[in-house]
Amino acid sequence: MPILTDLPIEVTVDQVLLGQGADPQIIRARRPKLVTAAERALVEGLPLLAPVVAYEQLAVKEVRHERILLENDAALTGPLITQQLMSAQSVVVLLCTVGDAIEKLSLRALESDPVHSLALYGVGSAATEALSTAACRYFGQQAAEQGLLTTVPLSPGLEGWPVERGQPEIFRILDAAAIGVELLPSFLMRPVKSTSLVVGVSKHIDTSAHICDFCSRRYTCSFQEQYKE
């Protein structure tokens, strides 16, 4: 199983605020102290990050009803999976994590300085998202060099791919322990600052979809434009 440890990730103060579930524009106008907290958390948290990506790229053997059959007897199932990956020649299955050091620091700070704790949490969330974005960009560039396209990344928990179905499928394909990640009975991951996803690769793929199209919060989320940048 290949592992990537040198993907460049950048995390901004605004992304840290987003990682806390806050609107950066509103926070900058009304709560400047939270901006200062985010800046401090970035300085303290970035050196703790240990970004790593485990992946497998598997050829698509067959598409059946709500089922993508891959090489090595692997499979991905669900209506979203078949809808978005039915034209794929191969599928890249990824597991990304920034480690647990920043999560532990955030928990230690919770009792004495909850604002700083939340800001550290935001750094971890933003870094995890930045890592998955960098990984998708990496495989998108690889595909482009071969004249191929990549689909929108799909993660367990999106509409049409329940987390209780998607997470075990990904963890059956990847040796998560090799990068220090485990799947809990709740289908959450440890370290918390981890994410799993799949990307289809093919010559003919509809690239008009966006991740927000498949999120259950798409009608109420106020951050969609920021995530579409």
CORJO-V582296 format. One record per run of one state. SS is the DSSP state (2 for helix, 1 for strand, 0 for the rest). FROM is the first residue (numbers start at 1). TO is the last residue. If there is no record, write none. Layout:
# CORJO-V582296
ss:SS from:FROM to:TO
ss:SS from:FROM to:TO
This chain:
# CORJO-V582296
ss:0 from:1 to:1
ss:1 from:2 to:4
ss:0 from:5 to:12
ss:2 from:13 to:19
ss:0 from:20 to:23
ss:2 from:24 to:30
ss:0 from:31 to:31
ss:2 from:32 to:48
ss:0 from:49 to:51
ss:1 from:52 to:64
ss:0 from:65 to:66
ss:1 from:67 to:70
ss:2 from:71 to:73
ss:0 from:74 to:74
ss:1 from:75 to:77
ss:0 from:78 to:78
ss:2 from:79 to:85
ss:0 from:86 to:89
ss:1 from:90 to:97
ss:0 from:98 to:100
ss:2 from:101 to:109
ss:0 from:110 to:113
ss:2 from:114 to:145
ss:0 from:146 to:148
ss:1 from:149 to:150
ss:0 from:151 to:153
ss:1 from:154 to:154
ss:0 from:155 to:162
ss:2 from:163 to:173
ss:0 from:174 to:175
ss:2 from:176 to:179
ss:0 from:180 to:181
ss:1 from:182 to:183
ss:0 from:184 to:188
ss:1 from:189 to:190
ss:0 from:191 to:193
ss:1 from:194 to:202
ss:0 from:203 to:210
ss:2 from:211 to:214
ss:0 from:215 to:223
ss:2 from:224 to:227
ss:0 from:228 to:229
